[in-house]
Amino acid sequence: MPSNMQPLLQGRTRTEPIINVQQAGGDSPQPKMRRRVSSAAHDNTPLPLPSRWSPLLPSLGLWATLQKLAVLTANLQWWMGFPGKWLWQFVRLVAFVLLMLPGFIPPFITYMWSAQIKKNIPYGPSFRHQLDIYLPAASSSPKNRRAPVVIFISGGAWIIGYKAWGFIMGQLFQQYGVLFIAPDYRNFPEASVGSMVEDVIMALGWIFENLDELGGDLANITLMGQSAGAHLSALALLEQAAREAGRKEGLTWSVQDLVRWVGISGPYDAIDMLPTMRNRGLPTSVIMALMDHDLARFSPTRRVRDLTIADPSGVLGLLPAAHLFHGTADETVHWQQSEAFAQAR
């Protein structure tokens, strides 16, 4: 990501930091959520979570998993066509990874073997319904103090997204005493964007149900997404807020439980993104299937813009503070996507 990133919502939302060094001797900010906040002390001891080195579900097994992956790969190949523009983009991605490998290897080894990183915790029935939990480093987290929470939804063009893509970011937050949680979600063609959004909502439900035991500060929770993850997390908030405003029963968490949402380099308008996605190798048939043939519905910018015209249920009033960041040299998702989203509200 280019170094010339800049926030686009300055002065229009709250700007309280995730980590406030001035609170070292005071209390956490008062929560605005409706759920009860535990006052029990937390000793930062790693919990006996069912962490597994392998992402394979024991109930599925190796052979069944390989068969499933082979079918999904064949389906994706059919959708994308061969050869195609996507192949060149894939080659560029592999070349980038190889170039950066010396820098990737040390933190990846830590990711694989650290006892402070609990991997492949299931939150739902699919083998992609798993998440990683980066417990705060004991040296950086004051004893008996609950940790700020960052929930990170990774990107990957809705096709190659994976929770482990945040392994460097997770370790950095971990060093600063933050409880960092990275949920996975199903990718295309196993799921469309609508189902991916439901995966994010389900993951957040599991996280909120278990956050107290994980030692997270329920009054300082940040939802963060990058690229496709920013798009999915924004849609998840809008969907959950609409359900909450409509007083739908059975909701396991509230958007008001979040202090802030951070979107990094997100594609927030699928209609405006069409030419770029085509140039990047995504056929129109894939884009339409990915978006359930309803580009406007899965465009956060257009949904927010419509709500500013008519919002009888008060959906926008439920949303947390939003903070958008985008590199102006980004050629995959142009920075104007974030600017338009910032101006929509």
SEGULO-893847 format. One record per residue (C-alpha): residue number from 1; residue in one letter; x, y, z. Coordinates in steps of 0.25 Angstrom, whole numbers. Example, Ala and Ser with C-alpha at 12.3 -4.5 7.8 and 13.67 -1.06 7.14 Angstrom:
// residues 2
@k = 1&r = a&u = 49&v = -18&w = 31
@k = 2&r = s&u = 55&v = -4&w = 29
END
This chain:
// residues 345
@k = 1&r = m&u = 0&v = 0&w = 0
@k = 2&r = p&u = 6&v = 14&w = -4
@k = 3&r = s&u = 10&v = 22&w = 8
@k = 4&r = n&u = 2&v = 34&w = 3
@k = 5&r = m&u = -11&v = 28&w = 9
@k = 6&r = q&u = -20&v = 39&w = 16
@k = 7&r = p&u = -33&v = 38&w = 24
@k = 8&r = l&u = -45&v = 43&w = 16
@k = 9&r = l&u = -55&v = 46&w = 27
@k = 10&r = q&u = -47&v = 56&w = 35
@k = 11&r = g&u = -56&v = 64&w = 44
@k = 12&r = r&u = -68&v = 57&w = 40
@k = 13&r = t&u = -67&v = 45&w = 50
@k = 14&r = r&u = -61&v = 42&w = 63
@k = 15&r = t&u = -46&v = 40&w = 63
@k = 16&r = e&u = -44&v = 33&w = 76
@k = 17&r = p&u = -31&v = 24&w = 75
@k = 18&r = i&u = -32&v = 9&w = 76
@k = 19&r = i&u = -21&v = 9&w = 87
@k = 20&r = n&u = -21&v = 21&w = 96
@k = 21&r = v&u = -8&v = 22&w = 104
@k = 22&r = q&u = -15&v = 33&w = 113
@k = 23&r = q&u = -24&v = 23&w = 118
@k = 24&r = a&u = -13&v = 14&w = 125
@k = 25&r = g&u = -17&v = 19&w = 139
@k = 26&r = g&u = -32&v = 21&w = 136
@k = 27&r = d&u = -45&v = 14&w = 131
@k = 28&r = s&u = -49&v = 10&w = 118
@k = 29&r = p&u = -59&v = 18&w = 110
@k = 30&r = q&u = -73&v = 16&w = 113
@k = 31&r = p&u = -80&v = 6&w = 104
@k = 32&r = k&u = -91&v = 10&w = 95
@k = 33&r = m&u = -96&v = -5&w = 94
@k = 34&r = r&u = -108&v = -11&w = 100
@k = 35&r = r&u = -101&v = -24&w = 104
@k = 36&r = r&u = -95&v = -25&w = 118
@k = 37&r = v&u = -81&v = -22&w = 120
@k = 38&r = s&u = -73&v = -31&w = 129
@k = 39&r = s&u = -65&v = -25&w = 140
@k = 40&r = a&u = -57&v = -37&w = 143
@k = 41&r = a&u = -42&v = -35&w = 143
@k = 42&r = h&u = -35&v = -43&w = 132
@k = 43&r = d&u = -21&v = -48&w = 134
@k = 44&r = n&u = -16&v = -49&w = 119
@k = 45&r = t&u = -14&v = -64&w = 121
@k = 46&r = p&u = -16&v = -71&w = 107
@k = 47&r = l&u = -29&v = -79&w = 107
@k = 48&r = p&u = -31&v = -94&w = 104
@k = 49&r = l&u = -37&v = -91&w = 91
@k = 50&r = p&u = -38&v = -102&w = 81
@k = 51&r = s&u = -27&v = -97&w = 72
@k = 52&r = r&u = -22&v = -106&w = 61
@k = 53&r = w&u = -9&v = -105&w = 52
@k = 54&r = s&u = -17&v = -110&w = 40
@k = 55&r = p&u = -29&v = -103&w = 35
@k = 56&r = l&u = -35&v = -117&w = 31
@k = 57&r = l&u = -48&v = -120&w = 39
@k = 58&r = p&u = -47&v = -133&w = 46
@k = 59&r = s&u = -61&v = -136&w = 42
@k = 60&r = l&u = -58&v = -135&w = 28
@k = 61&r = g&u = -44&v = -141&w = 27
@k = 62&r = l&u = -33&v = -139&w = 17
@k = 63&r = w&u = -38&v = -147&w = 5
@k = 64&r = a&u = -52&v = -140&w = 6
@k = 65&r = t&u = -46&v = -127&w = 7
@k = 66&r = l&u = -37&v = -129&w = -5
@k = 67&r = q&u = -49&v = -134&w = -13
@k = 68&r = k&u = -57&v = -121&w = -9
@k = 69&r = l&u = -45&v = -112&w = -13
@k = 70&r = a&u = -43&v = -119&w = -26
@k = 71&r = v&u = -58&v = -117&w = -30
@k = 72&r = l&u = -57&v = -103&w = -26
@k = 73&r = t&u = -45&v = -101&w = -34
@k = 74&r = a&u = -51&v = -107&w = -46
@k = 75&r = n&u = -64&v = -99&w = -45
@k = 76&r = l&u = -55&v = -86&w = -43
@k = 77&r = q&u = -47&v = -90&w = -56
@k = 78&r = w&u = -60&v = -92&w = -63
@k = 79&r = w&u = -65&v = -78&w = -59
@k = 80&r = m&u = -52&v = -71&w = -62
@k = 81&r = g&u = -49&v = -78&w = -75
@k = 82&r = f&u = -35&v = -82&w = -79
@k = 83&r = p&u = -26&v = -75&w = -83
@k = 84&r = g&u = -31&v = -61&w = -79
@k = 85&r = k&u = -27&v = -47&w = -74
@k = 86&r = w&u = -28&v = -53&w = -60
@k = 87&r = l&u = -16&v = -62&w = -63
@k = 88&r = w&u = -7&v = -50&w = -65
@k = 89&r = q&u = -12&v = -44&w = -52
@k = 90&r = f&u = -9&v = -57&w = -45
@k = 91&r = v&u = 5&v = -58&w = -50
@k = 92&r = r&u = 8&v = -44&w = -45
@k = 93&r = l&u = 2&v = -48&w = -31
@k = 94&r = v&u = 12&v = -60&w = -31
@k = 95&r = a&u = 23&v = -51&w = -35
@k = 96&r = f&u = 20&v = -41&w = -24
@k = 97&r = v&u = 19&v = -52&w = -14
@k = 98&r = l&u = 33&v = -58&w = -18
@k = 99&r = l&u = 39&v = -44&w = -18
@k = 100&r = m&u = 34&v = -41&w = -4
@k = 101&r = l&u = 37&v = -55&w = 1
@k = 102&r = p&u = 49&v = -52&w = 10
@k = 103&r = g&u = 40&v = -42&w = 18
@k = 104&r = f&u = 29&v = -51&w = 18
@k = 105&r = i&u = 36&v = -64&w = 24
@k = 106&r = p&u = 39&v = -59&w = 38
@k = 107&r = p&u = 25&v = -54&w = 42
@k = 108&r = f&u = 19&v = -66&w = 35
@k = 109&r = i&u = 27&v = -75&w = 43
@k = 110&r = t&u = 23&v = -68&w = 56
@k = 111&r = y&u = 8&v = -69&w = 51
@k = 112&r = m&u = 10&v = -84&w = 49
@k = 113&r = w&u = 16&v = -87&w = 62
@k = 114&r = s&u = 13&v = -76&w = 72
@k = 115&r = a&u = 5&v = -81&w = 84
@k = 116&r = q&u = -1&v = -67&w = 85
@k = 117&r = i&u = -8&v = -69&w = 71
@k = 118&r = k&u = -20&v = -78&w = 72
@k = 119&r = k&u = -23&v = -83&w = 58
@k = 120&r = n&u = -35&v = -90&w = 51
@k = 121&r = i&u = -45&v = -87&w = 62
@k = 122&r = p&u = -59&v = -92&w = 56
@k = 123&r = y&u = -70&v = -82&w = 56
@k = 124&r = g&u = -80&v = -89&w = 46
@k = 125&r = p&u = -82&v = -102&w = 39
@k = 126&r = s&u = -74&v = -99&w = 26
@k = 127&r = f&u = -59&v = -103&w = 26
@k = 128&r = r&u = -57&v = -88&w = 22
@k = 129&r = h&u = -64&v = -84&w = 35
@k = 130&r = q&u = -52&v = -82&w = 43
@k = 131&r = l&u = -44&v = -71&w = 50
@k = 132&r = d&u = -31&v = -68&w = 55
@k = 133&r = i&u = -29&v = -61&w = 69
@k = 134&r = y&u = -16&v = -53&w = 72
@k = 135&r = l&u = -16&v = -52&w = 87
@k = 136&r = p&u = -9&v = -39&w = 92
@k = 137&r = a&u = 6&v = -40&w = 96
@k = 138&r = a&u = 7&v = -41&w = 111
@k = 139&r = s&u = 18&v = -31&w = 111
@k = 140&r = s&u = 10&v = -20&w = 104
@k = 141&r = s&u = -4&v = -22&w = 111
@k = 142&r = p&u = -5&v = -18&w = 126
@k = 143&r = k&u = -9&v = -29&w = 135
@k = 144&r = n&u = -24&v = -30&w = 138
@k = 145&r = r&u = -27&v = -20&w = 127
@k = 146&r = r&u = -36&v = -24&w = 116
@k = 147&r = a&u = -30&v = -22&w = 102
@k = 148&r = p&u = -36&v = -13&w = 91
@k = 149&r = v&u = -42&v = -22&w = 80
@k = 150&r = v&u = -39&v = -21&w = 64
@k = 151&r = i&u = -47&v = -31&w = 56
@k = 152&r = f&u = -41&v = -31&w = 42
@k = 153&r = i&u = -48&v = -36&w = 29
@k = 154&r = s&u = -37&v = -39&w = 19
@k = 155&r = g&u = -38&v = -36&w = 4
@k = 156&r = g&u = -36&v = -45&w = -8
@k = 157&r = a&u = -45&v = -40&w = -20
@k = 158&r = w&u = -56&v = -49&w = -14
@k = 159&r = i&u = -49&v = -61&w = -20
@k = 160&r = i&u = -36&v = -63&w = -12
@k = 161&r = g&u = -39&v = -57&w = 1
@k = 162&r = y&u = -33&v = -64&w = 13
@k = 163&r = k&u = -32&v = -61&w = 28
@k = 164&r = a&u = -17&v = -63&w = 28
@k = 165&r = w&u = -14&v = -51&w = 19
@k = 166&r = g&u = -15&v = -42&w = 31
@k = 167&r = f&u = -4&v = -50&w = 38
@k = 168&r = i&u = 6&v = -38&w = 38
@k = 169&r = m&u = -4&v = -28&w = 42
@k = 170&r = g&u = -9&v = -37&w = 53
@k = 171&r = q&u = 5&v = -39&w = 59
@k = 172&r = l&u = 7&v = -24&w = 59
@k = 173&r = f&u = -6&v = -21&w = 66
@k = 174&r = q&u = -3&v = -32&w = 76
@k = 175&r = q&u = 10&v = -26&w = 80
@k = 176&r = y&u = 2&v = -13&w = 84
@k = 177&r = g&u = -7&v = -21&w = 93
@k = 178&r = v&u = -19&v = -22&w = 83
@k = 179&r = l&u = -27&v = -34&w = 82
@k = 180&r = f&u = -27&v = -37&w = 67
@k = 181&r = i&u = -37&v = -46&w = 61
@k = 182&r = a&u = -38&v = -50&w = 46
@k = 183&r = p&u = -50&v = -58&w = 42
@k = 184&r = d&u = -50&v = -66&w = 29
@k = 185&r = y&u = -62&v = -66&w = 19
@k = 186&r = r&u = -66&v = -74&w = 7
@k = 187&r = n&u = -61&v = -70&w = -7
@k = 188&r = f&u = -67&v = -70&w = -21
@k = 189&r = p&u = -72&v = -79&w = -27
@k = 190&r = e&u = -75&v = -86&w = -14
@k = 191&r = a&u = -83&v = -74&w = -10
@k = 192&r = s&u = -88&v = -61&w = -16
@k = 193&r = v&u = -85&v = -47&w = -9
@k = 194&r = g&u = -99&v = -49&w = -1
@k = 195&r = s&u = -94&v = -62&w = 5
@k = 196&r = m&u = -81&v = -56&w = 8
@k = 197&r = v&u = -88&v = -45&w = 16
@k = 198&r = e&u = -95&v = -55&w = 24
@k = 199&r = d&u = -82&v = -62&w = 27
@k = 200&r = v&u = -77&v = -49&w = 33
@k = 201&r = i&u = -89&v = -46&w = 41
@k = 202&r = m&u = -89&v = -60&w = 46
@k = 203&r = a&u = -74&v = -59&w = 50
@k = 204&r = l&u = -77&v = -46&w = 57
@k = 205&r = g&u = -88&v = -53&w = 65
@k = 206&r = w&u = -78&v = -63&w = 70
@k = 207&r = i&u = -68&v = -53&w = 73
@k = 208&r = f&u = -77&v = -45&w = 82
@k = 209&r = e&u = -82&v = -57&w = 89
@k = 210&r = n&u = -68&v = -61&w = 93
@k = 211&r = l&u = -61&v = -47&w = 94
@k = 212&r = d&u = -63&v = -46&w = 109
@k = 213&r = e&u = -56&v = -59&w = 111
@k = 214&r = l&u = -45&v = -55&w = 102
@k = 215&r = g&u = -42&v = -43&w = 110
@k = 216&r = g&u = -46&v = -33&w = 100
@k = 217&r = d&u = -51&v = -19&w = 104
@k = 218&r = l&u = -66&v = -19&w = 100
@k = 219&r = a&u = -65&v = -4&w = 100
@k = 220&r = n&u = -54&v = -3&w = 89
@k = 221&r = i&u = -57&v = -12&w = 77
@k = 222&r = t&u = -53&v = -8&w = 63
@k = 223&r = l&u = -58&v = -15&w = 51
@k = 224&r = m&u = -47&v = -13&w = 40
@k = 225&r = g&u = -47&v = -18&w = 25
@k = 226&r = q&u = -37&v = -17&w = 14
@k = 227&r = s&u = -41&v = -17&w = -1
@k = 228&r = a&u = -52&v = -28&w = -3
@k = 229&r = g&u = -52&v = -29&w = 12
@k = 230&r = a&u = -56&v = -14&w = 13
@k = 231&r = h&u = -67&v = -16&w = 3
@k = 232&r = l&u = -72&v = -29&w = 11
@k = 233&r = s&u = -71&v = -22&w = 25
@k = 234&r = a&u = -78&v = -10&w = 20
@k = 235&r = l&u = -90&v = -18&w = 14
@k = 236&r = a&u = -90&v = -26&w = 27
@k = 237&r = l&u = -92&v = -14&w = 35
@k = 238&r = l&u = -103&v = -9&w = 26
@k = 239&r = e&u = -110&v = -22&w = 26
@k = 240&r = q&u = -109&v = -24&w = 41
@k = 241&r = a&u = -114&v = -9&w = 44
@k = 242&r = a&u = -126&v = -11&w = 35
@k = 243&r = r&u = -130&v = -24&w = 42
@k = 244&r = e&u = -128&v = -17&w = 55
@k = 245&r = a&u = -136&v = -5&w = 51
@k = 246&r = g&u = -147&v = -14&w = 47
@k = 247&r = r&u = -146&v = -21&w = 60
@k = 248&r = k&u = -143&v = -35&w = 54
@k = 249&r = e&u = -143&v = -45&w = 65
@k = 250&r = g&u = -131&v = -55&w = 67
@k = 251&r = l&u = -120&v = -45&w = 65
@k = 252&r = t&u = -107&v = -49&w = 72
@k = 253&r = w&u = -100&v = -35&w = 72
@k = 254&r = s&u = -103&v = -21&w = 69
@k = 255&r = v&u = -96&v = -11&w = 61
@k = 256&r = q&u = -96&v = -1&w = 73
@k = 257&r = d&u = -87&v = -11&w = 80
@k = 258&r = l&u = -76&v = -6&w = 70
@k = 259&r = v&u = -68&v = 7&w = 73
@k = 260&r = r&u = -63&v = 9&w = 59
@k = 261&r = w&u = -62&v = 3&w = 45
@k = 262&r = v&u = -49&v = 5&w = 37
@k = 263&r = g&u = -50&v = 2&w = 22
@k = 264&r = i&u = -36&v = 1&w = 15
@k = 265&r = s&u = -36&v = 2&w = -1
@k = 266&r = g&u = -50&v = -3&w = -2
@k = 267&r = p&u = -58&v = -5&w = -15
@k = 268&r = y&u = -71&v = 1&w = -10
@k = 269&r = d&u = -79&v = 3&w = -23
@k = 270&r = a&u = -80&v = -9&w = -32
@k = 271&r = i&u = -86&v = -2&w = -44
@k = 272&r = d&u = -75&v = 8&w = -44
@k = 273&r = m&u = -64&v = -3&w = -42
@k = 274&r = l&u = -69&v = -11&w = -54
@k = 275&r = p&u = -59&v = -6&w = -65
@k = 276&r = t&u = -48&v = -8&w = -55
@k = 277&r = m&u = -52&v = -22&w = -51
@k = 278&r = r&u = -53&v = -26&w = -66
@k = 279&r = n&u = -39&v = -20&w = -68
@k = 280&r = r&u = -34&v = -28&w = -57
@k = 281&r = g&u = -39&v = -41&w = -63
@k = 282&r = l&u = -52&v = -43&w = -57
@k = 283&r = p&u = -62&v = -47&w = -68
@k = 284&r = t&u = -76&v = -40&w = -67
@k = 285&r = s&u = -83&v = -53&w = -65
@k = 286&r = v&u = -74&v = -55&w = -52
@k = 287&r = i&u = -77&v = -41&w = -47
@k = 288&r = m&u = -92&v = -43&w = -49
@k = 289&r = a&u = -92&v = -56&w = -42
@k = 290&r = l&u = -83&v = -51&w = -31
@k = 291&r = m&u = -92&v = -40&w = -28
@k = 292&r = d&u = -105&v = -48&w = -30
@k = 293&r = h&u = -109&v = -40&w = -42
@k = 294&r = d&u = -112&v = -28&w = -33
@k = 295&r = l&u = -100&v = -19&w = -34
@k = 296&r = a&u = -107&v = -7&w = -27
@k = 297&r = r&u = -111&v = -16&w = -15
@k = 298&r = f&u = -97&v = -20&w = -13
@k = 299&r = s&u = -91&v = -6&w = -14
@k = 300&r = p&u = -90&v = 1&w = 0
@k = 301&r = t&u = -89&v = 15&w = -7
@k = 302&r = r&u = -102&v = 14&w = -14
@k = 303&r = r&u = -109&v = 8&w = -2
@k = 304&r = v&u = -104&v = 19&w = 7
@k = 305&r = r&u = -108&v = 29&w = -3
@k = 306&r = d&u = -122&v = 24&w = -4
@k = 307&r = l&u = -123&v = 24&w = 11
@k = 308&r = t&u = -120&v = 38&w = 12
@k = 309&r = i&u = -132&v = 41&w = 3
@k = 310&r = a&u = -141&v = 32&w = 11
@k = 311&r = d&u = -138&v = 25&w = 24
@k = 312&r = p&u = -151&v = 23&w = 31
@k = 313&r = s&u = -145&v = 12&w = 41
@k = 314&r = g&u = -133&v = 20&w = 44
@k = 315&r = v&u = -123&v = 11&w = 39
@k = 316&r = l&u = -112&v = 21&w = 37
@k = 317&r = g&u = -113&v = 26&w = 52
@k = 318&r = l&u = -109&v = 12&w = 57
@k = 319&r = l&u = -96&v = 11&w = 49
@k = 320&r = p&u = -83&v = 13&w = 56
@k = 321&r = a&u = -73&v = 24&w = 53
@k = 322&r = a&u = -66&v = 21&w = 39
@k = 323&r = h&u = -52&v = 24&w = 36
@k = 324&r = l&u = -48&v = 22&w = 21
@k = 325&r = f&u = -33&v = 20&w = 16
@k = 326&r = h&u = -29&v = 19&w = 2
@k = 327&r = g&u = -15&v = 20&w = -5
@k = 328&r = t&u = -16&v = 30&w = -17
@k = 329&r = a&u = -7&v = 21&w = -25
@k = 330&r = d&u = -16&v = 9&w = -24
@k = 331&r = e&u = -18&v = 3&w = -38
@k = 332&r = t&u = -27&v = -9&w = -34
@k = 333&r = v&u = -37&v = -1&w = -27
@k = 334&r = h&u = -37&v = 14&w = -30
@k = 335&r = w&u = -37&v = 24&w = -18
@k = 336&r = q&u = -49&v = 31&w = -24
@k = 337&r = q&u = -57&v = 19&w = -19
@k = 338&r = s&u = -54&v = 23&w = -4
@k = 339&r = e&u = -57&v = 37&w = -7
@k = 340&r = a&u = -70&v = 35&w = -13
@k = 341&r = f&u = -74&v = 26&w = -1
@k = 342&r = a&u = -69&v = 37&w = 8
@k = 343&r = q&u = -78&v = 47&w = 1
@k = 344&r = a&u = -90&v = 38&w = 0
@k = 345&r = r&u = -94&v = 41&w = 15
END
